[in-house]
Amino acid sequence: MADDEADIYDGVRANFPLTFGKQSKSHTPLEAIHNATRRSGTNPPSSSSKPANTSALPSLSSSSKEWLNSLRSTKKPTPTIADRGGGSEIGPPSPPHPRAEDYNDDGVMVGPPPPPPPGVGSGADEDEDDEMIGPPPPPSASNLSSDDDDDSNGDELGNRFRIPLSNEIVLKGHTKVVSALAVDHTGSRVLSGSYDYLVRMYDFQGMNSRLQSFRQLEPAEGHQVRNLSWSPTADRFLCVTGSAQAKIYDRDGLTLGEFMKGDMYIRDLKNTKGHISGLTCGEWHPKTKETILTSSEDGSLRIWDVNDFKSQKQVIKPKLARPGRVPVTTCAWDHDGKRIAGGVGDGSIQVWSIKPGWGSRPDIHIEKSHSDDITCLKFSSDGNMLLSRSFDGSLKVWDMRKTKEALKVFEDLPNNYGQTNIAFSPGEDLFFTGTSVERESTVGGLLCFFDRANLELVSRVGISPSCSVVRCCWHPKLNQIFATVGDKNQGGTHILYDPTISERGALVCVARAPRKKSIDDFEAKPVIHNPHALPLFRDQPSRKRQREKVLKDPLKSHKPELPITGPGFGGRVGASQGSLLTQYLMKQGGMIKETWMEEDPREAILKYADAAAKDPKFIAPAYADTQPEPVFAKSDSEEEEK
């Protein structure tokens, strides 16, 4: 019946032009869209999670195939049942194997015969030369080797944690490493800050597949962006830069205020109204929307009230072995906002409990926790575990009930950026961090996942072959992993997701195609035919020609009169033989003798010595009695001639 209706419709539709009626838009299927963003080295869509085997090579993005091939040392074995599902069955259960007695039934068989069980019919069927049709039956679980058992254990681990790694998109726009990242609690807006001094704002609901930011800010000119933090209500966010003043913006990127800067000439930091050196970190209170915590290079932590930008509420000075100013490199709230942790430049971790009458004396002081500056501190939700990340390339796990020694130390995690952080998975079964790219290393930037229960490395996921991974975040509502990367020349935010287990976020904007340009979007640019009509665009007139005209005028330039050659005219006496008339007459009469060219200047002066001695004038008579007799040097001309 349906075929008849389709034929009738096609027959009637053939009598009308193609442009008649409403044309349906062609939609790209979601499967094709997600296949375009799929990461190489991931499982097919049927397996929704990636095996998290510690011995497996890192899975890489589609732009890193060459790097992946160079890292492969052995060829991967053919995946088996345990490899695909890791012992956990996906889809409907497989039918039970038929028993040998089932083949002796006298009933009539309906449908194709079931496959024989292993070992059944091996004698009679060997004589038949029939070719097998279709794929071979899967091997039974008893035939799996011990290596397959190990792989299945790793796959079970990956299935248990459900890490979304199958697809990847990149939010670009920065020209240097992305050092700050913040995703609001609803998962609709993403903030990224970079060493290029800019903060870019992305909105998943209004963004299409071009993945462009809708706004960019420059909080402090010439200062790197070091941290971004959303308020608990996600209506404002905190921006921490390399300057001494933090800024508060609203959800749309409009400036709400800037905190006060302290007086750098006051020695006691508790008497200053703000930080006096560059900020290192800052976080919004997890529960209270009016409270903010910042740390600075001046060696203090400060608690601020958002409603008062002119002074802080509390100043915290860390405990030091010797007096001085040691920078506080990072700070953090616990899950309930009842404790504060700070990483000090001397390698110590100090924790303060917020209670009535509390001060700068720390409740927990872990000395020499790291051999270099601490870049991040992270509390667990129950408050019993503290994670620390440092420049020394290590990640340490601390039990807050026993802080003499670390529970576990993970080494070989290179870190070259002061903003490298640690993050927990939504259920806190995992914690993970990024690694930096070293100069002579062939391994790029990785995300390393660790099991919290067993305190062991679970998986290493490759993010970029040439850029370091700095900030990372696993959003609980979106179930998507954010990782910022970059170097001196580029920067971006990688978003890892899985269409089967992730929600909204990247799935929304990837499926939204950019709007096609129509003829209505065309705007003719106005042509300015007389650009110099306004004084603003008019060039300054050149005064060179005016100066040349003034120089030619003898009156304006005050040029002296030149002597007249030849007979005189106009009341002026002319010259003859190169001199004036009076000079000519005096020379001819012998009154003017030009002997100065031939006369010795010393002798010309000494010939007046006798007259000056006999008839002194002016000042000489006053010093006649006290002045010594002048002695003139004899002429050396005779000696020189000899």
C-alpha positions as CSV (number, residue, x, y, z in Angstrom):
1,M,0.0,0.0,0.0
2,A,2.8,2.4,0.9
3,D,4.5,1.7,-2.5
4,D,1.3,2.6,-4.3
5,E,1.1,5.9,-2.4
6,A,4.7,6.7,-3.2
7,D,4.1,6.0,-6.9
8,I,1.0,8.2,-7.0
9,Y,2.9,11.0,-5.3
10,D,5.8,10.7,-7.7
11,G,3.4,10.8,-10.7
12,V,1.5,13.9,-9.4
13,R,4.8,15.6,-8.4
14,A,6.2,15.2,-12.0
15,N,3.5,17.6,-13.3
16,F,4.9,20.5,-11.2
17,P,8.1,22.4,-11.5
18,L,11.0,21.5,-9.2
19,T,10.8,24.9,-7.4
20,F,7.1,24.4,-6.5
21,G,6.4,24.0,-2.8
22,K,8.6,24.2,0.2
23,Q,12.0,22.7,-0.3
24,S,13.4,20.5,2.4
25,K,16.9,21.4,3.6
26,S,19.5,18.7,3.4
27,H,20.8,17.8,6.9
28,T,24.1,16.1,7.5
29,P,23.6,13.0,9.6
30,L,25.1,13.1,13.1
31,E,27.1,10.0,12.5
32,A,29.0,11.7,9.7
33,I,29.6,14.8,11.9
34,H,31.0,12.7,14.7
35,N,33.1,10.6,12.4
36,A,34.8,13.8,11.3
37,T,35.8,14.7,14.8
38,R,36.8,11.1,15.8
39,R,40.2,10.6,17.2
40,S,42.5,8.2,15.5
41,G,43.3,5.1,17.5
42,T,40.0,4.9,19.3
43,N,37.5,2.1,19.3
44,P,34.5,2.0,16.9
45,P,31.2,3.5,18.0
46,S,30.0,0.2,19.4
47,S,32.5,0.4,22.2
48,S,31.8,3.6,24.1
49,S,34.9,3.8,26.1
50,K,38.6,3.5,25.6
51,P,40.7,0.7,27.1
52,A,42.7,2.1,29.9
53,N,45.7,-0.3,29.8
54,T,48.8,1.1,31.4
55,S,51.0,-0.5,28.8
56,A,49.0,0.8,25.8
57,L,50.3,3.6,23.7
58,P,48.7,7.0,24.1
59,S,45.8,7.6,21.8
60,L,46.2,10.7,19.7
61,S,44.2,13.3,17.7
62,S,43.8,13.0,14.0
63,S,46.5,15.6,13.5
64,S,49.1,13.4,15.2
65,K,49.1,10.2,13.1
66,E,52.8,10.5,12.3
67,W,53.7,10.9,15.9
68,L,51.6,7.8,16.8
69,N,53.3,5.7,14.1
70,S,56.7,6.7,15.3
71,L,55.8,5.6,18.9
72,R,54.5,2.2,17.9
73,S,57.1,-0.5,18.7
74,T,55.1,-3.6,18.2
75,K,52.1,-4.4,16.0
76,K,48.8,-4.6,17.8
77,P,47.3,-8.1,18.0
78,T,44.0,-8.8,16.4
79,P,41.3,-7.7,18.8
80,T,39.4,-10.5,20.4
81,I,36.2,-10.7,22.4
82,A,38.0,-9.7,25.6
83,D,39.8,-6.9,23.8
84,R,36.6,-5.4,22.5
85,G,34.5,-5.6,25.5
86,G,37.0,-6.3,28.2
87,G,34.9,-9.2,29.6
88,S,31.9,-6.9,29.9
89,E,29.3,-7.9,27.4
90,I,27.9,-5.2,25.1
91,G,24.5,-5.6,23.5
92,P,22.1,-8.6,23.9
93,P,23.5,-11.8,25.3
94,S,24.8,-14.4,22.9
95,P,22.7,-17.5,22.3
96,P,23.8,-20.6,24.3
97,H,25.9,-23.2,22.5
98,P,23.7,-26.1,21.3
99,R,24.4,-29.4,22.9
100,A,25.2,-32.6,20.9
101,E,21.9,-34.1,21.9
102,D,20.1,-31.3,20.1
103,Y,21.2,-32.6,16.7
104,N,19.6,-36.0,17.3
105,D,16.1,-34.5,17.8
106,D,13.5,-35.8,15.4
107,G,11.7,-32.5,15.2
108,V,11.6,-30.4,12.0
109,M,14.2,-27.7,12.0
110,V,12.9,-24.2,11.2
111,G,15.5,-21.7,9.9
112,P,19.2,-22.1,9.4
113,P,20.9,-24.7,11.5
114,P,22.8,-23.3,14.6
115,P,26.5,-23.4,14.6
116,P,28.1,-26.5,15.9
117,P,29.8,-26.3,19.3
118,P,33.6,-26.5,19.5
119,G,34.7,-30.1,19.0
120,V,31.4,-31.4,17.7
121,G,31.4,-32.7,14.1
122,S,35.2,-32.5,13.8
123,G,35.4,-36.0,12.3
124,A,32.5,-36.0,9.8
125,D,32.9,-32.4,8.7
126,E,36.5,-32.7,7.9
127,D,35.7,-34.7,4.8
128,E,33.5,-32.0,3.4
129,D,35.1,-29.3,1.3
130,D,32.3,-26.8,1.7
131,E,33.6,-23.2,2.1
132,M,32.7,-21.3,5.2
133,I,30.3,-18.5,4.6
134,G,30.5,-15.4,6.8
135,P,33.0,-14.6,9.6
136,P,34.4,-17.4,11.6
137,P,32.8,-18.1,15.0
138,P,34.4,-16.4,18.0
139,P,36.8,-18.5,20.1
140,S,35.6,-19.7,23.4
141,A,36.8,-18.1,26.7
142,S,38.8,-21.2,27.5
143,N,41.1,-20.7,24.5
144,L,42.1,-17.2,25.5
145,S,45.8,-16.8,26.5
146,S,47.1,-15.1,29.6
147,D,48.0,-12.0,27.6
148,D,44.4,-11.7,26.5
149,D,43.4,-11.9,30.2
150,D,45.7,-9.0,31.0
151,D,44.2,-6.9,28.1
152,S,40.7,-7.8,29.3
153,N,41.5,-6.5,32.8
154,G,42.7,-3.2,31.3
155,D,39.5,-3.0,29.2
156,E,37.4,-3.7,32.2
157,L,39.2,-0.8,33.9
158,G,38.4,1.5,31.0
159,N,34.8,0.4,30.9
160,R,34.4,1.0,34.6
161,F,35.7,4.5,34.5
162,R,34.0,5.4,31.2
163,I,36.5,8.0,30.0
164,P,35.1,10.0,27.1
165,L,37.9,9.9,24.6
166,S,36.5,8.9,21.2
167,N,36.0,12.4,19.7
168,E,37.8,15.7,19.9
169,I,37.3,19.3,18.9
170,V,39.7,22.3,19.4
171,L,38.7,25.8,20.4
172,K,41.3,28.0,18.7
173,G,42.0,31.7,18.8
174,H,45.0,32.2,21.1
175,T,48.5,32.9,19.8
176,K,50.4,31.6,22.9
177,V,49.9,28.8,25.4
178,V,46.5,28.8,27.1
179,S,47.3,29.1,30.8
180,A,43.8,29.5,32.3
181,L,40.5,27.6,31.9
182,A,37.1,27.9,33.5
183,V,33.8,26.1,32.6
184,D,30.7,27.3,34.3
185,H,28.6,24.9,36.4
186,T,25.9,24.6,33.8
187,G,28.4,23.7,31.1
188,S,27.2,26.4,28.6
189,R,30.2,28.9,28.7
190,V,33.9,28.3,28.6
191,L,36.6,30.9,29.5
192,S,40.2,30.5,28.3
193,G,43.1,32.8,29.2
194,S,46.5,32.9,27.6
195,Y,50.0,34.3,27.7
196,D,48.9,36.6,24.9
197,Y,47.2,38.7,27.6
198,L,43.7,37.9,26.3
199,V,40.6,36.1,27.7
200,R,38.3,34.5,25.2
201,M,34.7,33.6,25.9
202,Y,32.9,30.7,24.2
203,D,29.2,29.9,24.3
204,F,28.2,26.3,23.3
205,Q,24.6,27.4,22.8
206,G,25.4,30.2,20.3
207,M,28.5,28.7,18.7
208,N,28.5,26.8,15.4
209,S,30.9,24.3,14.0
210,R,33.4,27.1,13.3
211,L,34.1,27.1,17.1
212,Q,34.7,30.9,17.3
213,S,34.6,32.9,20.5
214,F,31.9,35.5,20.9
215,R,34.1,38.0,22.9
216,Q,37.7,38.6,23.9
217,L,39.0,40.7,26.7
218,E,42.4,42.2,27.8
219,P,42.1,42.4,31.6
220,A,45.6,44.0,32.2
221,E,47.7,45.3,29.3
222,G,51.0,43.4,29.1
223,H,50.2,40.9,31.9
224,Q,49.7,37.2,31.4
225,V,46.4,35.6,32.4
226,R,47.1,33.1,35.2
227,N,43.7,31.9,36.5
228,L,40.0,32.2,35.8
229,S,37.2,31.1,38.3
230,W,33.4,31.2,38.1
231,S,31.3,32.2,41.0
232,P,29.0,29.6,42.5
233,T,26.0,31.1,40.8
234,A,27.9,31.4,37.5
235,D,26.8,35.1,37.0
236,R,30.3,36.5,37.5
237,F,33.9,35.3,37.1
238,L,37.3,36.2,38.6
239,C,40.3,37.0,36.4
240,V,43.8,36.8,37.9
241,T,46.7,38.2,35.9
242,G,50.3,38.9,36.4
243,S,49.4,42.4,37.8
244,A,48.7,43.1,41.5
245,Q,45.0,43.7,41.0
246,A,42.4,41.0,40.2
247,K,39.2,41.9,38.2
248,I,35.6,40.8,38.4
249,Y,33.5,40.5,35.2
250,D,29.9,39.6,34.7
251,R,28.7,36.7,32.6
252,D,28.9,38.7,29.4
253,G,32.4,40.0,29.9
254,L,31.6,43.5,31.3
255,T,33.9,44.8,34.0
256,L,32.3,45.1,37.4
257,G,35.3,46.1,39.5
258,E,39.0,45.9,40.2
259,F,40.5,45.3,43.6
260,M,42.8,47.8,45.3
261,K,46.6,47.7,45.0
262,G,48.6,48.0,48.2
263,D,51.3,50.5,49.1
264,M,54.6,48.9,48.2
265,Y,56.6,51.1,50.7
266,I,54.8,49.6,53.7
267,R,56.9,46.8,55.1
268,D,54.2,44.9,57.0
269,L,51.8,43.3,54.5
270,K,48.9,43.2,57.0
271,N,48.8,47.0,56.9
272,T,48.4,47.3,53.1
273,K,45.0,47.4,51.5
274,G,45.9,44.9,48.7
275,H,48.7,43.0,47.0
276,I,51.8,44.8,46.1
277,S,53.3,42.3,43.6
278,G,52.0,40.2,40.8
279,L,49.2,37.6,41.5
280,T,49.9,33.9,41.1
281,C,46.5,32.3,41.6
282,G,42.9,33.0,42.7
283,E,39.7,31.1,43.3
284,W,36.1,31.9,44.1
285,H,34.6,30.5,47.3
286,P,32.8,27.2,46.4
287,K,29.7,28.1,48.5
288,T,29.7,31.8,49.1
289,K,29.3,34.1,46.1
290,E,30.8,37.2,47.9
291,T,34.1,35.7,48.9
292,I,37.3,35.4,46.9
293,L,40.8,34.0,47.7
294,T,44.0,35.3,46.0
295,S,47.7,34.6,46.3
296,S,50.6,36.7,45.2
297,E,54.3,37.0,44.8
298,D,54.5,39.4,47.7
299,G,54.2,36.4,50.1
300,S,50.6,36.7,51.2
301,L,47.2,35.2,50.7
302,R,44.1,37.5,50.9
303,I,40.4,37.0,51.3
304,W,38.3,39.6,49.6
305,D,34.7,40.7,49.6
306,V,33.3,41.2,46.1
307,N,31.1,44.1,47.3
308,D,34.1,46.0,48.6
309,F,36.9,46.5,46.1
310,K,38.9,49.0,48.3
311,S,40.3,46.6,51.0
312,Q,40.6,42.9,51.8
313,K,38.8,41.1,54.6
314,Q,41.7,38.9,55.8
315,V,45.5,38.8,55.2
316,I,47.3,35.4,55.6
317,K,51.0,35.4,56.0
318,P,52.6,31.9,55.6
319,K,54.9,30.5,58.2
320,L,58.5,30.8,57.1
321,A,61.8,29.4,58.5
322,R,63.5,32.8,58.3
323,P,61.9,36.3,58.0
324,G,61.5,37.6,54.5
325,R,59.1,37.5,51.6
326,V,58.7,34.2,49.9
327,P,56.1,34.1,47.1
328,V,52.9,32.0,47.4
329,T,52.7,30.2,44.1
330,T,49.2,28.7,44.4
331,C,46.1,28.6,46.6
332,A,42.9,26.5,46.9
333,W,39.7,26.1,48.8
334,D,38.5,22.7,50.0
335,H,35.1,21.4,48.8
336,D,33.1,23.1,51.5
337,G,35.2,26.3,51.7
338,K,36.2,25.6,55.4
339,R,39.9,25.2,54.7
340,I,42.5,27.1,52.7
341,A,45.7,25.5,51.2
342,G,48.7,27.5,50.0
343,G,51.8,26.4,48.2
344,V,54.8,28.5,49.3
345,G,58.0,29.1,47.3
346,D,60.2,27.3,49.9
347,G,58.5,24.0,48.9
348,S,56.1,23.8,51.8
349,I,52.3,23.2,51.9
350,Q,50.3,25.1,54.5
351,V,46.7,24.6,55.4
352,W,44.5,26.9,57.4
353,S,41.1,26.0,58.9
354,I,38.6,28.9,58.9
355,K,37.2,29.1,62.4
356,P,36.4,31.8,64.9
357,G,39.6,33.6,65.9
358,W,41.8,32.0,63.3
359,G,45.0,33.7,62.1
360,S,48.1,33.3,60.0
361,R,49.4,30.3,62.0
362,P,48.7,27.2,59.8
363,D,47.0,24.2,61.2
364,I,48.9,21.8,58.9
365,H,52.5,22.6,57.8
366,I,54.2,20.2,55.5
367,E,57.8,21.3,55.1
368,K,59.8,20.5,52.0
369,S,56.9,18.7,50.3
370,H,58.5,19.4,46.9
371,S,62.0,20.4,45.7
372,D,60.6,23.2,43.5
373,D,57.7,25.6,43.2
374,I,54.2,24.1,43.6
375,T,51.9,24.8,40.7
376,C,48.6,23.4,42.0
377,L,46.8,22.1,45.1
378,K,43.6,20.1,44.9
379,F,41.3,18.8,47.8
380,S,39.1,15.8,47.4
381,S,35.4,16.3,48.2
382,D,35.6,14.4,51.5
383,G,38.6,16.6,52.5
384,N,40.8,13.6,53.4
385,M,43.1,13.7,50.3
386,L,45.2,16.6,49.0
387,L,47.0,16.4,45.6
388,S,50.0,18.6,44.8
389,R,51.7,19.3,41.5
390,S,55.2,20.9,41.2
391,F,57.9,22.0,38.8
392,D,60.0,19.1,39.9
393,G,58.0,16.8,37.6
394,S,56.1,15.0,40.3
395,L,52.5,14.6,41.6
396,K,52.1,13.7,45.3
397,V,49.1,12.3,47.1
398,W,48.7,13.4,50.8
399,D,46.5,12.1,53.5
400,M,45.3,15.1,55.5
401,R,45.1,12.9,58.6
402,K,48.7,11.9,58.4
403,T,50.9,14.4,56.6
404,K,54.4,13.3,57.6
405,E,54.9,11.4,54.4
406,A,53.1,11.3,51.0
407,L,50.9,8.3,50.3
408,K,52.1,8.1,46.8
409,V,54.6,9.9,44.6
410,F,54.2,9.8,40.8
411,E,57.4,10.8,39.0
412,D,58.3,11.5,35.3
413,L,55.6,14.1,34.8
414,P,57.4,17.0,33.2
415,N,56.1,20.4,34.1
416,N,57.3,23.7,32.6
417,Y,54.3,26.0,33.4
418,G,53.3,27.6,36.7
419,Q,49.6,27.0,35.9
420,T,49.7,23.2,35.4
421,N,46.9,21.8,37.5
422,I,45.2,18.6,38.7
423,A,41.6,17.6,38.3
424,F,39.2,14.9,39.5
425,S,36.7,12.8,37.5
426,P,33.0,13.5,38.3
427,G,32.9,10.5,40.7
428,E,36.4,11.1,42.0
429,D,37.4,7.6,41.0
430,L,40.2,9.1,38.9
431,F,42.5,12.1,39.1
432,F,44.5,13.4,36.1
433,T,47.1,16.0,35.1
434,G,48.9,17.3,32.0
435,T,52.5,17.0,31.1
436,S,54.8,19.4,29.3
437,V,56.9,18.8,26.2
438,E,60.7,18.6,26.8
439,R,63.3,19.7,24.3
440,E,64.8,16.4,23.3
441,S,61.8,14.2,24.0
442,T,59.7,12.4,21.3
443,V,56.6,12.3,23.6
444,G,54.2,15.2,23.3
445,G,51.8,16.6,25.7
446,L,49.8,13.9,27.6
447,L,46.9,13.6,30.0
448,C,47.8,11.0,32.6
449,F,44.9,9.3,34.5
450,F,45.4,7.8,37.9
451,D,43.2,5.4,39.9
452,R,42.4,6.9,43.3
453,A,41.6,3.6,45.0
454,N,44.8,1.8,43.9
455,L,47.0,4.9,43.4
456,E,48.3,3.7,40.1
457,L,48.6,4.9,36.6
458,V,45.6,4.0,34.5
459,S,46.0,5.6,31.1
460,R,48.1,8.0,29.2
461,V,46.2,9.9,26.5
462,G,48.1,11.9,23.9
463,I,46.7,15.4,23.3
464,S,49.3,17.2,21.2
465,P,52.6,16.0,19.6
466,S,54.3,19.4,20.0
467,C,52.5,21.4,22.6
468,S,52.4,21.1,26.4
469,V,49.2,20.3,28.3
470,V,48.7,22.9,31.0
471,R,45.1,23.1,32.4
472,C,42.6,20.3,32.5
473,C,39.0,19.8,33.6
474,W,36.4,17.0,33.6
475,H,32.9,18.6,33.6
476,P,30.4,16.5,35.6
477,K,27.3,17.5,33.7
478,L,28.7,17.4,30.2
479,N,30.9,14.4,30.9
480,Q,33.5,16.0,28.6
481,I,37.2,16.5,29.3
482,F,38.8,20.0,28.6
483,A,42.6,20.3,28.2
484,T,44.5,23.5,27.3
485,V,47.7,23.3,25.2
486,G,50.2,25.6,23.6
487,D,53.7,26.9,23.2
488,K,55.3,30.1,22.2
489,N,53.5,30.4,18.9
490,Q,50.1,28.8,19.3
491,G,47.5,27.8,21.9
492,G,44.1,26.1,22.0
493,T,41.6,24.2,24.2
494,H,41.0,20.5,23.3
495,I,37.6,19.1,24.2
496,L,37.4,15.3,24.4
497,Y,33.9,13.7,24.3
498,D,32.0,10.6,23.4
499,P,28.6,10.9,21.6
500,T,27.2,7.9,23.5
501,I,27.9,9.1,27.0
502,S,28.5,12.9,26.8
503,E,25.7,15.4,26.9
504,R,25.3,18.9,25.3
505,G,28.4,21.0,25.2
506,A,30.5,20.1,22.2
507,L,27.7,17.9,20.8
508,V,25.5,21.0,20.4
509,C,27.9,23.2,18.5
510,V,29.5,20.5,16.3
511,A,26.1,19.5,14.9
512,R,25.2,23.2,14.1
513,A,26.4,24.1,10.7
514,P,27.4,27.8,10.0
515,R,24.7,29.9,8.4
516,K,25.1,30.2,4.7
517,K,25.5,33.7,3.2
518,S,22.7,35.0,1.2
519,I,22.4,38.0,-1.1
520,D,20.7,39.9,1.7
521,D,24.0,39.9,3.7
522,F,25.8,41.8,1.0
523,E,26.7,45.3,2.0
524,A,28.3,47.7,-0.4
525,K,31.1,49.6,1.2
526,P,30.7,53.4,0.8
527,V,33.3,55.1,-1.4
528,I,34.8,58.3,0.0
529,H,35.6,60.6,-2.9
530,N,37.0,63.5,-0.9
531,P,38.9,62.1,2.0
532,H,40.7,65.3,2.8
533,A,37.6,67.4,3.2
534,L,37.6,67.0,7.0
535,P,40.4,68.7,9.1
536,L,40.9,65.4,10.8
537,F,42.2,63.6,7.7
538,R,43.9,66.7,6.1
539,D,47.7,66.5,5.9
540,Q,49.7,69.3,7.4
541,P,50.9,71.8,4.8
542,S,54.6,71.6,3.9
543,R,56.6,74.7,4.9
544,K,59.6,74.0,2.7
545,R,58.4,76.1,-0.2
546,Q,57.5,78.9,2.1
547,R,61.0,78.9,3.7
548,E,62.7,79.0,0.2
549,K,60.6,82.0,-0.7
550,V,61.6,83.9,2.4
551,L,65.3,83.2,1.8
552,K,65.1,84.7,-1.7
553,D,63.7,88.0,-0.2
554,P,66.7,90.1,1.1
555,L,64.5,92.2,3.4
556,K,62.8,89.3,5.2
557,S,66.0,87.2,5.3
558,H,68.1,90.2,6.5
559,K,70.8,89.4,4.0
560,P,73.8,91.8,4.1
561,E,74.7,93.9,1.1
562,L,77.4,92.5,-1.2
563,P,80.3,94.8,-2.2
564,I,79.9,96.4,-5.6
565,T,82.4,95.5,-8.3
566,G,83.1,98.1,-10.9
567,P,81.9,101.7,-10.9
568,G,79.5,102.8,-8.2
569,F,75.8,103.4,-8.7
570,G,72.8,104.3,-6.6
571,G,74.8,106.4,-4.1
572,R,77.2,103.7,-3.4
573,V,81.0,104.0,-4.2
574,G,82.2,101.5,-6.6
575,A,85.4,99.5,-6.2
576,S,88.5,99.2,-8.4
577,Q,91.1,96.6,-8.3
578,G,89.3,94.7,-5.7
579,S,89.1,97.4,-3.0
580,L,87.3,100.6,-2.1
581,L,88.4,104.0,-3.4
582,T,89.8,105.3,-0.1
583,Q,91.7,102.1,0.5
584,Y,93.2,102.4,-3.0
585,L,94.3,106.0,-2.4
586,M,95.9,105.2,1.0
587,K,97.8,102.3,-0.4
588,Q,99.1,104.3,-3.2
589,G,100.2,107.0,-0.8
590,G,102.0,104.6,1.5
591,M,99.8,105.2,4.4
592,I,98.7,101.6,4.6
593,K,101.3,98.9,4.8
594,E,100.3,95.3,5.0
595,T,103.4,93.9,6.8
596,W,101.6,91.7,9.2
597,M,102.1,88.7,7.0
598,E,105.9,89.0,7.2
599,E,106.3,90.3,10.8
600,D,107.0,88.2,13.9
601,P,104.2,88.5,16.4
602,R,106.5,88.3,19.4
603,E,108.7,91.1,18.2
604,A,105.7,93.2,17.3
605,I,104.5,93.0,20.9
606,L,108.0,93.6,22.5
607,K,108.6,96.8,20.6
608,Y,106.0,98.4,22.9
609,A,107.6,97.1,26.1
610,D,109.8,100.1,26.8
611,A,106.9,102.5,26.3
612,A,104.7,100.5,28.6
613,A,107.3,100.5,31.3
614,K,107.9,104.2,31.2
615,D,104.3,105.3,31.0
616,P,102.1,102.6,32.7
617,K,98.4,103.0,32.4
618,F,95.2,101.7,34.0
619,I,95.8,98.9,36.6
620,A,99.6,98.6,36.4
621,P,100.4,101.7,38.6
622,A,98.4,100.2,41.5
623,Y,100.6,97.1,41.7
624,A,103.9,98.9,40.8
625,D,105.5,98.2,44.3
626,T,104.2,94.7,44.8
627,Q,104.2,93.3,41.2
628,P,107.3,91.3,40.3
629,E,109.4,92.4,37.4
630,P,108.2,90.6,34.2
631,V,110.7,88.3,32.6
632,F,110.2,87.6,29.0
633,A,111.5,84.4,27.5
634,K,114.2,84.7,24.9
635,S,113.5,83.9,21.4
636,D,114.1,80.3,20.4
637,S,114.3,81.1,16.7
638,E,118.0,81.5,16.8
639,E,118.5,78.2,18.6
640,E,116.2,76.5,16.2
641,E,118.1,77.8,13.3
642,K,121.4,76.5,14.8
